[in-house]
């Protein structure tokens, strides 16, 4: 004989294992204070390396920083925004951020924006 559980009220969702598992991997950041959200815009001369690891030289780029690193970059006539991905460069072990345009052109740059690797 099968036992039936209590019916789920219409205003209450059932637990979904897939969404519960997904939420375990979500990154939760502390809310920023007003002081932390101030942006600074500056022009930096960055050393740019292309996709084939060839040095393109020192190129001036306009960068907008938040308290943690670059969030917006104007480079090669396009505007790149921070995607939320962070990493480290393998050759120099520097902290980096991934930036992307609306057309999905991507680059990685150091937190001080002095080095850029085009993807």
N, C-alpha and C positions, 0 to 999 in steps of 0.2 A: 504494500500500500504506500503511495506517495504522499508525502507531507507537503502541504502548501504553506509557503511563508506568508507573512503579512503583505498585502498589496502595497505597492509604492504610491504614495499620494501624488496627485498630478503636478503639484508645484515643487516636487523634489526629484532631482535627477538620480538615477542609479549610478553606483560607482562604476566607472569604466577603467578596466585594468590598463589599457593602452595609454589613456591620458594620465593615469596615476604614475605609470612608469616614465612617461615623457616629462612630467613635472619634476621628477627626481633629478633630472639633468639640466634644468633651467638655471641660468646664472642670475643670481639676485644681487644687485648692488645696493649699497647704502644710498638713501636719498641724498642728493647734493644740497649743501647749504647754499644760500644766495651768494656767499663769498666765493664758493667753488665754481659757480656757473659763469663767472665773468670770463669773457673771451678776450684774447689779445691777438691782434693781427700784425704780422711782421713779414718782411721780405728776407729770405735766407738764400745764400748761395749753396746749393746742394750738389754733391757728387752723384751723378746719375749713371747707373749701369743698366743696359738693355736686357731683353729676354735671353740673348745668347751670351750673357756675361761679358759683353764688351763695354768698356768704359766710354760713355758719351761725353764726359767732361763735367766741368762745373757750370751749373745752370741756375740762374736766379728764379726762385719760386716764391709765391705769396702763400703764407701759411697762417691758419687761424688755430690757436691753441686754447685748450681748456686747462684745468688744473692738472690733468694727467698726461697730456700729450697733444699731438695734432688731431684736429677733427675735420678740417677742410683745407684743401690744397688746390691752388691754381697752377697747373703745370702743362706745358705743351698745348696751350689753348683750350684746355678742358678743366672742369672743376671736379675734383675727387672728394668724396666724403668718407669718413670713418665707418667701416662695416661692422665693427664690434669684435673683430678677430684680432688677437694679439699673438705674438710669437717671438722667436729669437732667430737672428741670422746664424746660419751654420758656420760660415767662415770666420766671423769675428765675435760671435756670441753676444750680439747687441740686442736689446729689447726693441721690438718693431711693432707697427700697426699696419693692418691692411686697409687700403683706401680704394674706392671704386667710383666710377662715373655712372650716370644713369644708363649709359649704353653698355655697361659691364666691362669697361676697360679697367684693369686693376694694377695696383702697385703696392709695394711694401716700403715703409720708411721708418727710420729710427725715431725715437721719441723727441729728439732735439731737431729733427728734420734736416740733418746735415748729410744724410745718405739716403738715396732712393734706388730701389730695384724695380724696374718695370717688369710686368708679368705678361 
